[in-house]
């Protein structure tokens, strides 16, 4: 079973969300996978109502603040997200890190806030093109992973469920995609660290997803790569037909 996650980013208001679920056709292959969508916060509750018709689909929120409430205009708390229908929270996405300046310390606080309210963290890690060219892939992604694992331990969730998404920054929204071998090497680096910190059993059951220009045309090859347990889909998840195709990949 693979985890097929779609991040809608700042797309899909109410009308498009209704249309998406009305047009989504999932086959038997998709039923063998774990499906997860991250709508924008304004569409989360509506998406939850639509997804209630199909228990295969879980929902997450794209970002949270680490405080439960307060004077934080424009922010969303984990509790609010949970009440709106989220079961997961996307944390540390490259756009949060590189556009909004989110730090590893803030990622850790958000992980702990999500755990406090029963949201499963999906923590993104990944290197920039410059870091890749400098041979720093392992250094960068392990530092990001270590911050996440420390936060889980600090939240008393050392053995709680955590998903990791490896998303090379240079491959997000660019049309460039890491090869299956590229993804496998990075995922093996992450898996080895998980094993050293959490033990073999926990490392094996922690899904590591690949994200970065995933499409129906490349999803099956990526999912067939060693240590790739799923995909985090961006633009292709906005189209119900494309998402359905990806949702069936690896489900045979």
BELZILIN-V902246 format. One record per pair of residues at least 12 apart in sequence whose ideal C-beta (glycine too) atoms are under 7 Angstrom apart, sorted by the first residue. I is the first residue (numbers start at 1). J is the second residue. Records with the same first field share a line. If there is no record, write none. Layout:
# BELZILIN-V902246
I=J + J
This chain:
# BELZILIN-V902246
1=32 + 33 + 34
2=33 + 223 + 229 + 230 + 250 + 251
3=34 + 36 + 163 + 207 + 209 + 229 + 230
4=33 + 35 + 230 + 231 + 246 + 247
5=36 + 38 + 122 + 209 + 230 + 232 + 233
6=37 + 38 + 233 + 237 + 243
7=38 + 62 + 90 + 232 + 233 + 234 + 237
8=37 + 38 + 39 + 40 + 237 + 238
9=234
10=40
11=238
12=39 + 40 + 43 + 238
13=42 + 43
14=43 + 46
17=39 + 43 + 46 + 47 + 50
18=50
20=240
21=50 + 51
23=240
24=240 + 244
25=244
26=56 + 244 + 247
27=248
29=248 + 251 + 252
30=56 + 244 + 247 + 248 + 251
31=56
32=251
33=247 + 250 + 251
35=56 + 57 + 58 + 247
36=58 + 60 + 88
37=57 + 59
38=60 + 61 + 62 + 90
39=59
40=62
41=61 + 76
44=59 + 61 + 81 + 84 + 85 + 86
45=84 + 85
47=59
48=84 + 85
58=87 + 88
59=85 + 86 + 87
60=86 + 87 + 88 + 89 + 90 + 122
61=76 + 81 + 86 + 89
62=90
63=76 + 90 + 96
64=76 + 77 + 78 + 81 + 89 + 110 + 113 + 114
65=77
66=109 + 110 + 112 + 113
78=113 + 114 + 116 + 117 + 119
79=117
81=119
82=117 + 118 + 119
86=119
87=119 + 120
88=119 + 120 + 122
89=114 + 119 + 121 + 122
90=122 + 124
91=107 + 110 + 111 + 114 + 121 + 122 + 123
92=107 + 123 + 124 + 125 + 144
93=124
94=124 + 126 + 167 + 169 + 172
98=169
104=143 + 144 + 147
107=123 + 147 + 148
108=147 + 150 + 151
111=123 + 148 + 151 + 152 + 155
112=151 + 154 + 155
115=155 + 157 + 160
116=155
120=161 + 163
121=162
122=163 + 165
123=148 + 162 + 164
124=165 + 167 + 211
125=141 + 144 + 145 + 164 + 166
126=141 + 166 + 167 + 168 + 169
127=140 + 141 + 168 + 169
128=169 + 170
129=170
132=168 + 170
137=186
138=189
141=166 + 186 + 189 + 190
142=189 + 193
145=164 + 190 + 193
148=162
149=197
159=202
162=206
163=207 + 209
164=190 + 206 + 208
165=209 + 211 + 232
166=183 + 186 + 187 + 190 + 208 + 210 + 211
167=211 + 212 + 232
168=212
171=212 + 213
172=212 + 213 + 234
173=234 + 235
174=213
175=213
176=213
177=212 + 213 + 218
178=212
180=221 + 222 + 224 + 225
183=210 + 222 + 225 + 228
184=225 + 226 + 227 + 228
187=208 + 227 + 228
188=226 + 227
190=208
191=203 + 208 + 227
194=206
207=229 + 230
208=227 + 228 + 229
209=229 + 230 + 231 + 232
210=222 + 228 + 231
211=231 + 232
214=231 + 233 + 236 + 246
215=236
216=236 + 242 + 245 + 246
219=231 + 246 + 249
220=249 + 250
223=249 + 250
231=246
233=246
